[in-house]
Amino acid sequence: MSERPVHSNSAAAGQQASASPDASLSASLSAPIDIALVRRLFSRPQRVAEADFLRREIANRMHERLALIKIAPQHMLDAGCGAGADLGLLHTQFPAAALLGLDLSPAMLAQAAAPRPPSGVQRWLSKLLPGRAGAALVCADFSQLPLAANSLDLIWSNLALHWHAQPDRVFAEWRRVLRLHGLLMFSCFGPDTFKELRSAFAASGVAQAAPVLPFVDMHDFGDMLVGAGFATPVMDMETLTITYPNADKLLADVRALGGNPLRTRARGLGGRRRWQAVKSALERMRRADGTIGLTIEVIYGHAFRPVARSTAQGEAIIRFDLPKKPR
């Protein structure tokens, strides 16, 4: 864990998503994300390494959730594996499974492929299960996987889904490659992430929106999962607060978490004076302990691919027993 203090401010209990599939969901929720720019933003692993403390924290919380689910996968995918930090954890948890790491950035995959000194557990596993200690790596888009249908038992994705412009298409593709009863588990940022930065831009008088993504709401993700054909997806959310000694350090971590890949982004802030106005607005947000807080809303989701049923005419039916929305 990093020296940066991270506090869990609140947590929402897990809840089943309720929705009706909606073909228009994609158009209303897709952000104008430039995929080529996403690849470029992650082309220098050292640039994003400063924020690995948060990725590791969320990965550990995901593994706690995964440990509660009885599953013995034979083939696993880490979708958005980045520099490969989660690959070792997945291999340790499921040593007999074949593991594939996928990412959009060739530079991040090169980092994942770089040899690392194995831990004692990994050395022992490599002797017990020769040829299964490593992971295959592939560069590809989430929504166009170079995999056969029904080929995976587990898809894992940690803080990566929000970089794709059309998450509903991603869910449909992930369902395609999952076997029956296969599990999808993911995390991503929610709408309150970086809310202090948005407030600082609004308070500074800078005539542009904050350079952050319009993150998708937890309930909309649940709707997309149902629309893609997953069974009773379970969604939950928690809000973390990271505290910083100054605005410069806060902004450095925001950049390290990926930056702004929107096609609609402004080309700069129009000068040092305006940038200083944003930093001054952040400085005015100091808490009672003298630190500046940065909110991270983390969305967690998991769902299974259900058994499809058919009508007498051969049309597929998928049954979802979902609770009604509270009034």
Order of alpha helices (4+ residues) and beta strands (2+ residues): beta-beta-alpha-alpha-alpha-alpha-beta-alpha-beta-alpha-alpha-beta-beta-alpha-beta-alpha-alpha-beta-alpha-alpha-beta-beta-beta
